[in-house]
Amino acid sequence: MRVRGVPKEKLSGISGEDWVDRTRRPYVVGDTAWVPVIFGKPFDRELFAQPAYTGRGFYLIGDIAVVHGTRPTDEDILRIVRLKNPRGVIWREALDDITRTPRTEVVWGECGETRHRESGYTYILDPSKVMFSQGNRSEKSRIAQQIRKGGRPERVADMFAGIGYFTIPMAGAGAVVHVMEINPVACGYLQRNVALNHLLNRITVSQGDCRDLLDGIYDRIVMGHFDAIDMLPSALLHVRPGSILHLHAIEIPIDRVQATVEGAGFSCGIQVHKVKKYRPHAWHVVHDITIL
């Protein structure tokens, strides 16, 4: 690939130049962005394809690389830095209690607030302080695509909203969303992200325990927490025939879900969707519960 080197801070200003190959992404090393050049235009050097990455699994949140599982080795970190040139690399060891506060360590560079783009929306967060799951991207899109188009807007509850990764796509799809978050740090980012994505007229934010904040009847309730089955009786006080609940879990028996719904005086239909492998022999799943 033929490239020209430009200072990284000038990258946004050269996108309209006639020599830029807009079908390829620039490659940033340090303070220099190596920008692909279309055939026939002058170039500074030729870059050859890098071998396939075979290192430790990670994902990027904005310009921060996040590693799960065991602590990464120096070699793991070096490979990630060479591949993506992040501002920092953090190791997320675990999530603490119901607030889903991450237990993290900055293992290279620095961490702090970053802007993350996903599916056309922008999120501000500090991944060392709040959770953001990259692995749920297809599930976020799936739920947003189910929002009713036309007619009366759906009234939706997001009981464990975090920084808004389910909320904002649903509101963008036309829903009116009541969002609840118990973690005050995540709730602060949630409020900023609602404003940042120009959705203040569609989203109402409440901070506290979702069981105390549910209000009225909802067309749809998103329960994106692995302990959500324990909150299902509270959610069922706010549904009617036709309401849909999306209950996240680590492979709980469908009979338990069915019994809880029937115990609240409803019948239901349940479909189970796999989101991602959580650990060996265990899946993160979503139970789509339609109240009949």
C-alpha positions as CSV (number, residue, x, y, z in Angstrom):
1,M,0.0,0.0,0.0
2,R,1.4,3.4,-1.0
3,V,1.2,6.1,1.6
4,R,2.1,9.7,2.5
5,G,3.0,10.7,6.0
6,V,1.1,13.6,7.6
7,P,1.1,14.9,11.2
8,K,-1.7,13.1,13.1
9,E,-3.3,16.3,14.2
10,K,-3.8,17.3,10.5
11,L,-5.5,14.0,9.5
12,S,-9.1,15.4,9.5
13,G,-8.1,18.2,7.2
14,I,-6.8,16.2,4.3
15,S,-9.8,13.9,3.7
16,G,-10.9,16.0,0.7
17,E,-7.5,16.0,-1.0
18,D,-7.5,14.4,-4.5
19,W,-4.6,12.0,-3.7
20,V,-6.3,10.3,-0.7
21,D,-7.5,6.8,-1.2
22,R,-10.7,6.8,0.8
23,T,-11.3,3.1,0.4
24,R,-8.5,2.4,2.9
25,R,-7.9,3.5,6.5
26,P,-4.9,5.5,7.6
27,Y,-2.2,3.8,9.7
28,V,-1.1,5.8,12.7
29,V,2.3,5.4,14.3
30,G,3.2,7.8,17.1
31,D,2.5,11.3,15.9
32,T,2.4,10.4,12.2
33,A,-0.6,9.2,10.1
34,W,0.3,7.2,7.0
35,V,-2.5,8.0,4.6
36,P,-3.2,5.6,1.6
37,V,-2.6,7.2,-1.8
38,I,-4.5,6.5,-5.0
39,F,-2.7,5.0,-8.0
40,G,-0.7,7.6,-10.0
41,K,-0.2,10.1,-7.2
42,P,3.1,10.8,-5.5
43,F,3.8,8.8,-2.3
44,D,6.4,8.7,0.5
45,R,6.8,5.0,1.0
46,E,5.2,1.6,0.4
47,L,3.8,-0.4,3.3
48,F,3.5,-4.1,3.0
49,A,0.7,-6.1,4.6
50,Q,1.2,-7.1,8.2
51,P,0.9,-10.7,9.1
52,A,-2.3,-11.7,10.7
53,Y,-2.6,-10.8,14.4
54,T,-2.3,-13.9,16.6
55,G,-2.0,-12.3,20.0
56,R,-4.2,-11.9,23.0
57,G,-7.9,-11.0,22.5
58,F,-8.9,-7.4,23.2
59,Y,-11.2,-4.7,22.1
60,L,-11.1,-1.0,21.7
61,I,-13.3,1.5,23.5
62,G,-12.5,4.8,21.8
63,D,-8.7,4.9,21.9
64,I,-8.4,2.6,24.9
65,A,-7.6,-1.1,24.5
66,V,-9.4,-3.4,27.0
67,V,-8.2,-6.9,27.9
68,H,-10.2,-9.4,30.0
69,G,-9.3,-12.6,31.8
70,T,-5.8,-13.2,33.2
71,R,-3.4,-10.3,33.5
72,P,-1.7,-9.7,30.1
73,T,2.0,-10.3,29.7
74,D,4.4,-7.7,28.5
75,E,4.4,-9.5,25.1
76,D,0.6,-9.4,24.9
77,I,0.7,-5.6,25.6
78,L,3.4,-5.0,23.1
79,R,1.5,-6.8,20.3
80,I,-1.6,-4.8,21.0
81,V,0.3,-1.5,21.0
82,R,2.0,-2.3,17.8
83,L,-1.3,-3.3,16.1
84,K,-3.6,-0.5,17.2
85,N,-1.4,2.3,18.8
86,P,-4.0,2.9,21.6
87,R,-3.7,5.7,24.1
88,G,-3.7,3.1,26.9
89,V,-4.2,-0.5,27.6
90,I,-6.3,-1.6,30.6
91,W,-6.8,-5.0,32.2
92,R,-10.4,-5.5,33.4
93,E,-10.2,-8.2,36.0
94,A,-13.8,-8.4,37.1
95,L,-17.1,-6.5,37.7
96,D,-18.0,-5.7,41.3
97,D,-21.6,-6.2,42.6
98,I,-24.8,-5.0,41.1
99,T,-23.3,-1.6,40.1
100,R,-21.1,-3.4,37.6
101,T,-18.1,-1.3,38.6
102,P,-15.1,-2.6,36.8
103,R,-12.0,-3.7,38.7
104,T,-9.2,-2.5,36.4
105,E,-5.5,-1.8,36.1
106,V,-3.8,0.4,33.6
107,V,-1.0,-1.8,32.2
108,W,0.3,0.6,29.5
109,G,-0.1,4.2,28.7
110,E,-2.9,6.1,30.3
111,C,-6.6,5.8,30.7
112,G,-9.4,8.4,31.1
113,E,-12.5,9.6,29.3
114,T,-12.7,8.6,25.7
115,R,-15.3,9.0,22.9
116,H,-16.5,5.7,21.4
117,R,-18.5,5.4,18.2
118,E,-20.8,2.5,17.6
119,S,-23.6,2.0,15.0
120,G,-23.8,5.8,14.4
121,Y,-23.9,6.9,18.0
122,T,-21.3,8.5,20.2
123,Y,-20.6,7.5,23.8
124,I,-18.4,9.3,26.4
125,L,-17.0,7.1,29.1
126,D,-14.0,6.1,31.2
127,P,-13.7,2.4,30.7
128,S,-11.7,2.1,34.0
129,K,-14.8,3.3,35.9
130,V,-17.8,2.0,34.1
131,M,-18.8,-1.0,32.0
132,F,-19.1,-1.1,28.2
133,S,-19.6,-4.4,26.5
134,Q,-18.4,-4.6,22.9
135,G,-19.7,-8.2,22.7
136,N,-23.3,-7.2,22.8
137,R,-23.2,-5.1,19.6
138,S,-25.5,-7.4,17.6
139,E,-28.0,-7.7,20.5
140,K,-28.2,-3.9,20.8
141,S,-29.0,-3.7,17.0
142,R,-31.5,-6.6,17.3
143,I,-33.5,-4.8,20.0
144,A,-33.4,-1.4,18.2
145,Q,-34.7,-3.0,15.0
146,Q,-37.7,-4.4,16.9
147,I,-38.9,-1.0,18.0
148,R,-42.3,-0.3,16.4
149,K,-42.2,2.1,13.5
150,G,-45.1,4.5,13.0
151,G,-48.2,5.1,15.1
152,R,-47.8,5.6,18.9
153,P,-44.2,5.5,20.0
154,E,-43.3,2.5,22.2
155,R,-42.9,3.2,25.9
156,V,-39.8,1.3,26.9
157,A,-38.0,0.7,30.3
158,D,-34.3,0.0,30.4
159,M,-33.8,-1.2,34.0
160,F,-30.0,-1.5,33.9
161,A,-29.1,1.3,31.5
162,G,-25.4,1.7,32.2
163,I,-24.1,4.5,30.0
164,G,-26.9,4.0,27.5
165,Y,-25.7,1.3,25.1
166,F,-29.2,-0.2,24.7
167,T,-31.1,3.0,25.5
168,I,-29.7,5.3,22.9
169,P,-30.2,3.0,19.9
170,M,-33.8,2.3,21.0
171,A,-34.6,6.0,21.3
172,G,-32.9,6.6,18.0
173,A,-35.3,4.1,16.5
174,G,-38.3,6.0,17.8
175,A,-39.0,4.7,21.3
176,V,-39.7,6.9,24.3
177,V,-37.4,5.4,27.0
178,H,-37.5,5.5,30.8
179,V,-34.0,4.5,31.9
180,M,-32.7,3.5,35.3
181,E,-29.2,3.1,36.6
182,I,-28.0,2.5,40.2
183,N,-24.4,3.4,39.7
184,P,-24.0,7.2,40.0
185,V,-20.9,7.4,37.8
186,A,-22.5,5.4,35.0
187,C,-25.7,7.5,35.4
188,G,-23.6,10.7,34.9
189,Y,-22.2,9.4,31.7
190,L,-25.7,8.2,30.6
191,Q,-27.0,11.8,31.0
192,R,-24.2,13.2,29.0
193,N,-24.6,10.6,26.3
194,V,-28.3,11.3,26.0
195,A,-27.6,15.0,25.4
196,L,-24.6,14.3,23.1
197,N,-26.8,12.2,20.8
198,H,-29.6,14.8,20.8
199,L,-32.2,12.5,22.4
200,L,-33.3,14.5,25.4
201,N,-36.9,14.6,24.1
202,R,-37.1,10.8,24.0
203,I,-35.2,9.7,27.2
204,T,-36.0,10.2,30.9
205,V,-33.1,9.3,33.2
206,S,-33.7,8.1,36.8
207,Q,-30.8,7.2,39.2
208,G,-31.4,4.5,41.8
209,D,-32.7,1.0,42.3
210,C,-34.8,0.1,39.2
211,R,-37.3,-1.8,41.4
212,D,-38.3,1.5,43.1
213,L,-38.3,3.5,39.8
214,L,-40.5,1.5,37.4
215,D,-43.6,3.6,36.8
216,G,-46.8,2.7,34.9
217,I,-47.1,0.2,32.0
218,Y,-44.4,-0.4,29.4
219,D,-44.6,-1.8,25.9
220,R,-41.1,-3.2,26.3
221,I,-38.7,-3.8,29.2
222,V,-35.0,-4.4,28.7
223,M,-33.4,-6.3,31.6
224,G,-29.7,-6.3,30.7
225,H,-28.2,-7.7,33.9
226,F,-27.3,-11.3,34.8
227,D,-29.2,-11.0,38.1
228,A,-32.3,-9.8,36.2
229,I,-34.3,-12.9,36.9
230,D,-34.5,-11.8,40.6
231,M,-36.0,-8.5,39.4
232,L,-38.5,-10.1,37.0
233,P,-41.4,-10.1,39.6
234,S,-41.0,-6.3,39.9
235,A,-41.0,-5.9,36.1
236,L,-44.1,-8.0,35.7
237,L,-46.1,-5.4,37.8
238,H,-45.6,-3.0,34.9
239,V,-46.7,-5.0,31.8
240,R,-49.9,-5.9,30.0
241,P,-50.8,-8.4,27.2
242,G,-48.6,-7.6,24.3
243,S,-45.7,-6.3,26.4
244,I,-42.2,-7.8,25.6
245,L,-39.5,-8.3,28.2
246,H,-35.8,-9.0,27.2
247,L,-34.3,-10.9,30.1
248,H,-30.5,-11.4,30.1
249,A,-29.0,-14.4,31.9
250,I,-26.4,-17.0,32.0
251,E,-28.4,-20.0,30.8
252,I,-31.1,-20.1,33.4
253,P,-33.8,-22.8,32.9
254,I,-36.7,-21.6,30.7
255,D,-39.0,-23.3,33.1
256,R,-38.0,-20.9,35.9
257,V,-38.8,-17.9,33.7
258,Q,-42.1,-19.4,32.7
259,A,-43.0,-20.1,36.3
260,T,-42.2,-16.6,37.4
261,V,-44.4,-15.1,34.7
262,E,-47.3,-17.5,35.5
263,G,-46.9,-16.7,39.2
264,A,-47.6,-13.0,38.3
265,G,-50.9,-14.1,36.7
266,F,-49.8,-14.0,33.0
267,S,-49.2,-16.5,30.3
268,C,-46.4,-15.9,27.9
269,G,-44.3,-17.0,24.9
270,I,-40.6,-17.3,25.3
271,Q,-37.8,-17.3,22.7
272,V,-34.2,-17.7,23.7
273,H,-31.4,-15.9,21.8
274,K,-27.6,-16.6,22.3
275,V,-25.6,-13.5,22.6
276,K,-22.0,-14.8,23.1
277,K,-20.0,-17.5,24.9
278,Y,-19.5,-16.4,28.5
279,R,-17.2,-19.1,29.7
280,P,-16.7,-22.8,28.8
281,H,-20.1,-24.6,28.6
282,A,-22.0,-21.4,29.5
283,W,-23.7,-18.9,27.2
284,H,-24.9,-15.3,27.7
285,V,-28.5,-15.6,26.5
286,V,-31.6,-13.3,26.2
287,H,-35.1,-14.6,26.9
288,D,-37.6,-12.6,24.8
289,I,-40.8,-12.9,26.8
290,T,-44.0,-11.9,25.1
291,I,-46.9,-11.4,27.6
292,L,-50.1,-13.0,26.3
